[in-house]
């Protein structure tokens, strides 16, 4: 992987994991949907906090509410009740316009299905957030080239997503997520559509962004091993509720105990 | 998002669904073309009518009469101002005074009388009118067979078609085709007519005294009170130089007559006029009195000012400017109707745009979700859809104007071919003024934006989470 340089290195987020100020504070967060007569409690009273520069993994089975929490932190959705406070701003109180601005400047997102715009080339996809941010056209070409070079796609700039492998598409999505120098990187199952080797490659990149730039990373995954390898903290969700929130050392220890207990039971 | 980015994205999005967007744009073009075609037809007809009316000399003419004429054109005018007896007299000095009014190009007396014209020793009683030299340029004499008068005092005559028929004894029977003017001209042009008329000749004071009866009241001391004139029968030879197809009953001012003389000649003949009996003391003088004077104004727009100035001088005036206003109003209404018909096609195009953009939202639902996830605001998305609608509108407008213009040219050409076959001069029925081009493109743009309003709002309000789930 190429070393991280250029605009990302100059990003304003330089706080260390040790910094006590929470980058994200989630309080009694609820997101309920109505489906006919049934009330779906996708997120049900979740409270958690993420420190600036921390790498947190949200784990849980399908339908546990991890992606819903991520969408609420990303400002893509609004909570039914409770609050998400990011850098002293309560997202529930932001207007639609301010929320869009928050997504543009504070958050970078990567998705399981990459979500690149199929009709645009990689360069155009990466340039798109800068168009919304009204960055001068003269500067954009260099920034796009730099971002794509950083993720090793300088030779694929004018290719469309359909001409690339899954790993290349996710790398391009990462370049797009970081182009406006956000403080938070939110990743929703970033390796879900990739083989393990490519998945590792992508996770190495995310880990490096976290370590070198001090970016706060919240990643949704159902792969515990992956989370243990890269995250500093694991948060477990089930049925929309937070069931466990532990540091990586505690998680590994409890995992070892769990495994030993299972082994013993089997014997 | 800045305008260049917005435009660039809109254009590239339009290129992505090229066929569908092209068809929508063609729909707009057809709508605009129909609007342009209808309106340019209306404008062309209006201009044609205006040209014709202007050339008729009716709309830039003011007829001036004295308030001493008890039956003026305007009874309201009669009621206001001084009593008829105290009103000013319309004579040569007044005519000259009128010519000094700004924007007046010409003021000439209306000389018209009924008299006998002899052709091949047969008498024919008819109305004779005097024509000024300027009548030559009116459309009334466009189709004259032969020539206009060689000079303003030439002993020449132009005959009205029906009078020419009468001279030749060819009065057409009702229901039969009208006689061709050219057929009448052949035997008459260059022939001589003899006009018998009543000439007014001033009498000397001694002759007046001799003829006075003992009971006559002593004359007052002013010079004119004892004036008198003789009425003498005279003859004037006239050469027929032209035959013209005019309606003698029309309101064409000086052309109300069945035979015409040059004005200069008519003035030197001192033909007895109806006003000569009322203005007996003045008619005997060297300065004749006129029953009416026709005043030509530079443009119809100046008619009102000139009329006002003449009224201030103490005369009655009449113009058919009001009729002109009614015609303008008629064409405005016609334009509105044609515009409405033309807009129907544009209304269909409007629905086409809405359909295209709503389809685009469905197709690009996920794309909209992605854009929102990476920071596009509602207004960015809304403006993007507006820009796409607007781009289709402008392109459709430009192509539509060109198409409308081409349709107009084709119809103009076809109509002129037909007119030529019917021996009519070519006409320009179609007019696409520059303002119509701008209006059509702007209208198309605005209609397209209006059509984009609902889809753009819908796209902007799209929930990004739902949109991202959409496959």
HADDOCK unambig.tbl for C-alpha pairs under 7 A between the chains (distance, minus, plus):
assign (segid A and resid 76 and name CA) (segid B and resid 373 and name CA) 6.58 0.50 0.50
assign (segid A and resid 76 and name CA) (segid B and resid 464 and name CA) 6.15 0.50 0.50
assign (segid A and resid 76 and name CA) (segid B and resid 465 and name CA) 6.25 0.50 0.50
assign (segid A and resid 77 and name CA) (segid B and resid 465 and name CA) 6.72 0.50 0.50
assign (segid A and resid 97 and name CA) (segid B and resid 377 and name CA) 5.87 0.50 0.50
assign (segid A and resid 100 and name CA) (segid B and resid 375 and name CA) 5.10 0.50 0.50
assign (segid A and resid 100 and name CA) (segid B and resid 376 and name CA) 6.09 0.50 0.50
assign (segid A and resid 100 and name CA) (segid B and resid 377 and name CA) 4.98 0.50 0.50
assign (segid A and resid 101 and name CA) (segid B and resid 375 and name CA) 6.20 0.50 0.50
assign (segid A and resid 103 and name CA) (segid B and resid 373 and name CA) 6.70 0.50 0.50
assign (segid A and resid 103 and name CA) (segid B and resid 374 and name CA) 6.19 0.50 0.50
assign (segid A and resid 103 and name CA) (segid B and resid 375 and name CA) 4.83 0.50 0.50
assign (segid A and resid 104 and name CA) (segid B and resid 374 and name CA) 5.78 0.50 0.50
assign (segid A and resid 104 and name CA) (segid B and resid 375 and name CA) 3.78 0.50 0.50
assign (segid A and resid 115 and name CA) (segid B and resid 370 and name CA) 6.39 0.50 0.50
assign (segid A and resid 117 and name CA) (segid B and resid 367 and name CA) 6.18 0.50 0.50
assign (segid A and resid 129 and name CA) (segid B and resid 374 and name CA) 6.09 0.50 0.50
assign (segid A and resid 129 and name CA) (segid B and resid 375 and name CA) 6.43 0.50 0.50
assign (segid A and resid 131 and name CA) (segid B and resid 1 and name CA) 5.97 0.50 0.50
assign (segid A and resid 131 and name CA) (segid B and resid 5 and name CA) 6.49 0.50 0.50
assign (segid A and resid 132 and name CA) (segid B and resid 1 and name CA) 4.89 0.50 0.50
assign (segid A and resid 132 and name CA) (segid B and resid 375 and name CA) 6.73 0.50 0.50
assign (segid A and resid 132 and name CA) (segid B and resid 376 and name CA) 5.81 0.50 0.50
assign (segid A and resid 133 and name CA) (segid B and resid 1 and name CA) 6.93 0.50 0.50
assign (segid A and resid 134 and name CA) (segid B and resid 1 and name CA) 5.66 0.50 0.50
assign (segid A and resid 134 and name CA) (segid B and resid 2 and name CA) 6.24 0.50 0.50
